[in-house]
Amino acid sequence: MIQINLEKALEIHKKKIRERREVVFKDLDIQFMKALEKGNTTLSVEIGTKKQALRDITDIDISNISTLDELKQIWDVELLGESPY
């Protein structure tokens, strides 16, 4: 039987998150600047909230995760887009 090292899998998962997050951050930075230029404070606050969620997204508790599939399922499609898995 193959044994999965969840700690190692988590580090790989976080690396994938960071790679995707970098792309999303760039897009949000552009949107944020456009919102500021237009004086749209509501939109700039929403974007700021998304950016903070992206910063926090790698704070993953794996105490309730026991399989690789469960780890893959915690990919946040709303923030990061389509899962790479």
C-alpha positions in Angstrom: 0.0 0.0 0.0 1.3 3.5 -0.9 1.7 5.8 2.1 1.2 9.5 1.4 3.2 12.0 3.5 0.5 14.7 4.1 3.0 17.2 5.3 5.0 17.0 2.1 1.7 17.0 0.1 0.6 20.1 1.9 3.9 21.9 1.0 3.3 21.0 -2.7 -0.3 22.1 -2.5 0.8 25.5 -0.9 3.4 25.9 -3.7 0.6 25.5 -6.3 -1.5 28.0 -4.4 1.3 30.5 -4.3 2.0 30.2 -8.0 -1.7 30.8 -8.9 -2.0 33.5 -6.2 0.8 35.5 -7.9 -1.2 35.7 -11.1 -4.4 36.6 -9.3 -2.6 39.3 -7.3 -1.4 41.0 -10.4 -4.9 41.1 -11.8 -6.3 42.4 -8.6 -3.6 45.1 -8.4 -4.7 46.4 -11.7 -8.4 46.4 -10.7 -7.5 48.1 -7.5 -5.7 50.9 -9.2 -8.5 51.4 -11.7 -11.0 51.6 -8.8 -8.8 54.2 -7.0 -8.6 56.2 -10.2 -12.4 56.3 -10.5 -12.8 57.0 -6.8 -14.7 53.8 -6.3 -14.0 53.1 -2.6 -16.5 50.3 -2.4 -14.8 48.3 -5.1 -11.3 49.1 -3.7 -12.4 47.8 -0.3 -13.8 44.6 -1.9 -10.6 44.1 -3.8 -8.6 44.7 -0.6 -10.6 42.0 1.1 -10.0 39.5 -1.7 -6.3 40.3 -1.5 -6.2 39.7 2.2 -8.0 36.4 1.7 -5.4 35.4 -0.8 -2.7 36.2 1.8 -4.4 34.1 4.4 -5.2 31.2 2.0 -2.0 29.2 2.8 -2.9 29.0 6.5 -4.2 25.5 6.1 -5.1 23.3 9.1 -4.7 19.6 8.0 -5.7 18.1 11.3 -9.0 16.9 9.7 -7.4 15.8 6.4 -6.4 12.2 6.0 -6.1 11.7 2.3 -4.6 13.4 -0.7 -8.1 13.8 -2.3 -9.3 15.7 0.8 -6.3 18.0 0.5 -7.0 18.7 -3.2 -10.6 19.5 -2.4 -9.7 22.5 -0.3 -8.6 24.4 -3.4 -10.6 27.7 -3.3 -12.0 28.0 -6.8 -13.6 31.3 -6.0 -10.3 33.0 -5.2 -7.9 31.0 -7.2 -9.9 29.8 -10.2 -9.9 26.4 -11.7 -8.1 23.7 -9.7 -4.8 22.4 -11.1 -5.8 18.9 -10.1 
